[in-house]
Amino acid sequence: MIDKPEVSASALWLTPLEQGIIRIGFAEDGRELLGPVQKITWQVEQGRVHLGTPFLIVSGVNEELTLHFPFAGRIAQINEDLAAHPEWLNNRNDDLDWMVDLAIE
């Protein structure tokens, strides 16, 4: 299992949604590393998080990767539909492959 924050960071895309809210999604580097995603396991549900807090384990055909928050904040929203559809992480689609919205405080 890969559990290094620097590897985790390269597997993420970030985009601002509105003032103070950043959406975090699964990037191409993560897809290349893991192969087709088979399962995800949330490590957080709500509340404040710190830089480096693990938030999601993504299991692929080739490897398992623990994703860490790239900065501190408060969870505004989690894409709960991913648990039922982990395959959404296999292709870039910002409407489907986003994971969490984080409010910067």
Contacts in CASP RR format, 6 or more apart in sequence:
PFRMAT RR
TARGET T0000
AUTHOR 0000-0000-0000
METHOD contacts of the structure
MODEL  1
MIDKPEVSASALWLTPLEQGIIRIGFAEDGRELLGPVQKITWQVEQGRVH
LGTPFLIVSGVNEELTLHFPFAGRIAQINEDLAAHPEWLNNRNDDLDWMV
DLAIE
1 57 0 8 1.000
1 63 0 8 1.000
1 64 0 8 1.000
1 65 0 8 1.000
1 66 0 8 1.000
2 33 0 8 1.000
2 63 0 8 1.000
2 64 0 8 1.000
2 65 0 8 1.000
2 66 0 8 1.000
3 54 0 8 1.000
3 65 0 8 1.000
3 66 0 8 1.000
5 52 0 8 1.000
5 68 0 8 1.000
7 33 0 8 1.000
7 65 0 8 1.000
8 65 0 8 1.000
8 66 0 8 1.000
8 67 0 8 1.000
8 68 0 8 1.000
8 70 0 8 1.000
9 68 0 8 1.000
9 70 0 8 1.000
10 27 0 8 1.000
10 29 0 8 1.000
10 30 0 8 1.000
11 26 0 8 1.000
11 27 0 8 1.000
11 29 0 8 1.000
11 30 0 8 1.000
11 33 0 8 1.000
11 58 0 8 1.000
11 65 0 8 1.000
11 67 0 8 1.000
12 24 0 8 1.000
12 25 0 8 1.000
12 26 0 8 1.000
12 27 0 8 1.000
12 67 0 8 1.000
12 70 0 8 1.000
13 24 0 8 1.000
13 25 0 8 1.000
13 26 0 8 1.000
13 27 0 8 1.000
14 22 0 8 1.000
14 23 0 8 1.000
14 24 0 8 1.000
14 25 0 8 1.000
14 70 0 8 1.000
15 22 0 8 1.000
15 23 0 8 1.000
15 94 0 8 1.000
16 22 0 8 1.000
16 23 0 8 1.000
17 23 0 8 1.000
17 101 0 8 1.000
20 103 0 8 1.000
20 104 0 8 1.000
21 76 0 8 1.000
21 101 0 8 1.000
21 102 0 8 1.000
21 103 0 8 1.000
21 104 0 8 1.000
22 71 0 8 1.000
22 101 0 8 1.000
22 102 0 8 1.000
22 104 0 8 1.000
23 94 0 8 1.000
23 98 0 8 1.000
23 100 0 8 1.000
23 101 0 8 1.000
23 102 0 8 1.000
24 69 0 8 1.000
24 70 0 8 1.000
24 98 0 8 1.000
24 99 0 8 1.000
24 100 0 8 1.000
24 101 0 8 1.000
24 102 0 8 1.000
25 94 0 8 1.000
25 97 0 8 1.000
25 98 0 8 1.000
25 99 0 8 1.000
25 100 0 8 1.000
26 37 0 8 1.000
26 58 0 8 1.000
26 89 0 8 1.000
26 97 0 8 1.000
26 99 0 8 1.000
28 92 0 8 1.000
30 58 0 8 1.000
30 65 0 8 1.000
31 37 0 8 1.000
31 89 0 8 1.000
31 90 0 8 1.000
31 91 0 8 1.000
33 62 0 8 1.000
33 63 0 8 1.000
33 65 0 8 1.000
34 58 0 8 1.000
34 59 0 8 1.000
34 60 0 8 1.000
34 61 0 8 1.000
34 62 0 8 1.000
34 63 0 8 1.000
34 64 0 8 1.000
34 65 0 8 1.000
35 60 0 8 1.000
35 61 0 8 1.000
35 62 0 8 1.000
35 63 0 8 1.000
35 90 0 8 1.000
36 60 0 8 1.000
36 61 0 8 1.000
36 87 0 8 1.000
36 90 0 8 1.000
37 58 0 8 1.000
37 59 0 8 1.000
37 60 0 8 1.000
37 86 0 8 1.000
37 87 0 8 1.000
37 89 0 8 1.000
37 90 0 8 1.000
38 59 0 8 1.000
38 60 0 8 1.000
38 61 0 8 1.000
38 86 0 8 1.000
39 58 0 8 1.000
39 59 0 8 1.000
39 60 0 8 1.000
39 86 0 8 1.000
40 56 0 8 1.000
40 57 0 8 1.000
40 58 0 8 1.000
40 59 0 8 1.000
40 82 0 8 1.000
40 83 0 8 1.000
40 86 0 8 1.000
40 89 0 8 1.000
41 56 0 8 1.000
41 57 0 8 1.000
41 59 0 8 1.000
42 55 0 8 1.000
42 56 0 8 1.000
42 78 0 8 1.000
42 83 0 8 1.000
43 53 0 8 1.000
43 54 0 8 1.000
43 55 0 8 1.000
43 56 0 8 1.000
43 57 0 8 1.000
43 66 0 8 1.000
44 53 0 8 1.000
44 54 0 8 1.000
44 55 0 8 1.000
44 75 0 8 1.000
44 78 0 8 1.000
45 75 0 8 1.000
45 78 0 8 1.000
46 75 0 8 1.000
46 78 0 8 1.000
47 74 0 8 1.000
47 75 0 8 1.000
48 72 0 8 1.000
48 73 0 8 1.000
48 74 0 8 1.000
48 75 0 8 1.000
48 105 0 8 1.000
49 55 0 8 1.000
49 69 0 8 1.000
49 72 0 8 1.000
49 73 0 8 1.000
49 74 0 8 1.000
49 75 0 8 1.000
49 102 0 8 1.000
50 69 0 8 1.000
50 72 0 8 1.000
51 69 0 8 1.000
51 70 0 8 1.000
51 71 0 8 1.000
51 72 0 8 1.000
52 68 0 8 1.000
52 69 0 8 1.000
52 70 0 8 1.000
53 68 0 8 1.000
53 69 0 8 1.000
54 66 0 8 1.000
54 67 0 8 1.000
54 68 0 8 1.000
55 67 0 8 1.000
55 68 0 8 1.000
55 69 0 8 1.000
55 99 0 8 1.000
55 100 0 8 1.000
56 66 0 8 1.000
56 67 0 8 1.000
56 99 0 8 1.000
56 100 0 8 1.000
57 64 0 8 1.000
57 65 0 8 1.000
57 66 0 8 1.000
57 67 0 8 1.000
58 64 0 8 1.000
58 65 0 8 1.000
58 67 0 8 1.000
58 86 0 8 1.000
58 89 0 8 1.000
59 86 0 8 1.000
67 99 0 8 1.000
69 102 0 8 1.000
71 102 0 8 1.000
71 104 0 8 1.000
72 104 0 8 1.000
72 105 0 8 1.000
73 102 0 8 1.000
73 103 0 8 1.000
73 104 0 8 1.000
73 105 0 8 1.000
74 102 0 8 1.000
74 103 0 8 1.000
74 105 0 8 1.000
75 100 0 8 1.000
75 101 0 8 1.000
75 102 0 8 1.000
75 103 0 8 1.000
76 101 0 8 1.000
76 102 0 8 1.000
76 103 0 8 1.000
77 100 0 8 1.000
77 101 0 8 1.000
78 99 0 8 1.000
78 100 0 8 1.000
78 101 0 8 1.000
79 98 0 8 1.000
79 99 0 8 1.000
79 100 0 8 1.000
81 88 0 8 1.000
82 88 0 8 1.000
82 89 0 8 1.000
82 99 0 8 1.000
85 96 0 8 1.000
88 96 0 8 1.000
88 97 0 8 1.000
89 97 0 8 1.000
91 97 0 8 1.000
END
